[in-house]
Amino acid sequence: MHLLLAIVTIAMIIGWGLVYLILKEINSITTQLEFITENKTNMIVTSKYNNSIRTFINRINLLIENTSMLRRDYIHKENNLKDTLTSLSHDIRTPLTSLDGYFQLLFDTDSSIEKDQYKSIIKEQIDSLKDMIDTLFTYVKLQNNSYKLELKRCCVNEILMDCLFGFYQKLNNEGMEPKLKISDRQLHVLANKNALKRVFQNLIKNCIEHGNGDMEIELEDSCESINISFSNHFENNGLNIKQVFNMFYKADEARSHTSTGLGLAIVKELIENFCGNVEARAEDDKFQIIVRLTKVSFR
């Protein structure tokens, strides 16, 4: 009887001891969680016990890590938005100021020749402004994780040539004659037709605005991909090849007064949406951008 009572007493003491230790550990975990939630910290919950409590704590730490990642992503996107608004306000100010000046000249002159000249310049400035806003809108859409492009089989030859014809007048005005090396055989890629058209438009526009001399475009059929390269000569005014696809990057501010600095950033975003890749190269005085897209066999 005494032995049984002793065993029961010992068991109760051990039980209360375990309960005390568990409650103490829970209080410790609670204190750590309160500190983590009230402070911006990368701290995780710790425990000196290597048992089921450790598994529980690991789950808590996983939730903390995921929450921390979401917070960092939110802060990153918030900073990007601030940069976007700051840069946009600066870029839009130039054509708006120019428009105001030319409208004033238009109203002040009685010469029909000057009126036509000012009207032409005003139209160019309005088109430039529309293009800037459209570019920003496209970039903002691409930053939304829920935005998905519908990918289909597209004939890359046709899309590329349509884009070139669209720039015919501008190329002619700039005295640029594209040197083309494009296969007559239809080549197909997995992409979104409108988005791929935007990619080619941005790359052609980049060559016109920032390059010198004739533009070279080559469409190559490799074993697993279709490669399209755009190249021409350029003046290396501190160009950082590693930053050309970053938003708002402008190698030469003096020649970028009508640009948002988002053209190549959009190219990169769209190409990656196609599961392709894009790279930039600069050798001597030649700048080249190569786009690689998933090849689709003709069926």
WOHUJO-V158465 format. One record per backbone hydrogen bond with DSSP energy under -1.0 kcal/mol. NH is the residue of the N-H (numbers start at 1). CO is the residue of the C=O. E is the energy in kcal/mol with one decimal. If there is no record, write none. Layout:
BEGIN
NH;CO;E
NH;CO;E
END
This chain:
BEGIN
5;1;-2.4
6;2;-2.2
7;3;-2.4
8;4;-2.6
9;5;-2.4
10;6;-2.7
11;7;-2.6
12;8;-2.5
13;9;-2.4
14;10;-2.8
15;11;-2.8
16;12;-3.2
17;13;-2.4
18;14;-2.7
19;15;-2.6
20;16;-2.6
21;17;-2.4
22;18;-2.7
23;19;-2.9
24;20;-2.6
25;21;-2.4
26;22;-2.6
27;23;-2.4
28;24;-2.0
29;25;-2.6
30;26;-2.8
31;27;-2.4
32;28;-2.2
33;29;-2.6
34;30;-2.4
35;31;-1.9
36;32;-2.5
37;33;-2.6
38;34;-1.5
41;39;-1.4
55;51;-1.2
56;52;-2.1
57;53;-2.7
58;54;-2.4
59;55;-1.8
60;56;-1.8
61;57;-2.9
62;58;-1.9
63;59;-1.9
64;60;-2.4
65;61;-2.6
66;62;-2.4
67;63;-2.4
68;64;-2.5
69;65;-2.3
70;66;-2.2
71;67;-2.2
72;68;-2.5
73;69;-2.5
74;70;-2.3
75;71;-2.5
76;72;-2.6
77;73;-2.4
78;74;-2.5
79;75;-2.5
80;76;-2.3
81;77;-2.3
82;78;-2.1
83;79;-2.5
84;80;-2.7
85;81;-2.6
86;82;-2.4
87;83;-2.8
88;84;-2.8
89;85;-2.3
90;86;-1.5
91;87;-2.7
92;88;-2.8
93;89;-1.1
96;92;-2.0
97;93;-2.6
98;94;-2.3
99;95;-2.7
100;96;-2.4
101;97;-1.9
102;98;-2.5
103;99;-2.6
104;100;-1.7
105;101;-2.0
106;102;-2.4
107;103;-2.0
108;104;-1.5
109;105;-1.6
115;111;-2.3
116;112;-2.3
117;113;-2.0
118;114;-2.9
119;115;-2.5
120;116;-2.0
121;117;-2.0
122;118;-2.7
123;119;-2.3
124;120;-1.9
125;121;-2.3
126;122;-2.4
127;123;-2.7
128;124;-2.3
129;125;-2.3
130;126;-2.6
131;127;-2.3
132;128;-2.0
133;129;-2.2
134;130;-2.5
135;131;-2.3
136;132;-2.3
137;133;-2.5
138;134;-2.3
139;135;-2.2
140;136;-2.7
141;137;-2.0
142;138;-1.9
143;139;-1.1
144;141;-1.3
147;144;-1.9
152;191;-3.6
154;189;-2.9
156;187;-2.1
159;155;-1.7
160;156;-2.3
161;157;-2.5
162;158;-2.4
163;159;-1.9
164;160;-1.9
165;161;-2.4
166;162;-1.7
168;165;-1.4
171;167;-2.9
172;168;-2.5
173;169;-2.5
174;170;-1.8
176;171;-2.9
179;215;-3.4
181;217;-2.3
189;154;-2.5
190;294;-1.8
191;152;-2.7
196;192;-3.0
197;193;-2.1
198;194;-1.8
199;195;-2.0
200;196;-2.3
201;197;-2.4
202;198;-2.5
203;199;-2.1
204;200;-2.6
205;201;-2.6
206;202;-2.1
207;203;-1.9
208;204;-2.1
209;205;-2.6
210;206;-2.2
211;207;-1.5
212;233;-4.1
216;231;-3.4
217;179;-2.5
218;229;-2.0
219;181;-2.6
220;227;-3.4
222;225;-2.2
226;293;-2.3
227;220;-2.6
228;291;-2.7
229;218;-2.5
230;289;-2.4
231;216;-2.4
232;287;-1.7
233;212;-1.3
234;285;-2.1
237;235;-2.0
238;236;-1.2
243;240;-2.0
246;243;-2.2
248;261;-1.8
249;246;-1.6
255;252;-1.3
256;253;-1.4
259;256;-1.7
266;262;-2.5
267;263;-1.6
268;264;-2.3
269;265;-2.1
270;266;-2.8
271;267;-2.6
272;268;-2.2
273;269;-1.4
274;270;-1.2
275;272;-1.3
276;271;-2.6
277;292;-1.9
279;290;-2.0
281;288;-3.1
283;286;-2.3
286;283;-2.5
287;232;-2.6
288;281;-2.9
289;230;-2.5
290;279;-2.6
291;228;-3.1
292;277;-3.0
293;226;-2.5
295;224;-1.5
296;188;-2.6
END
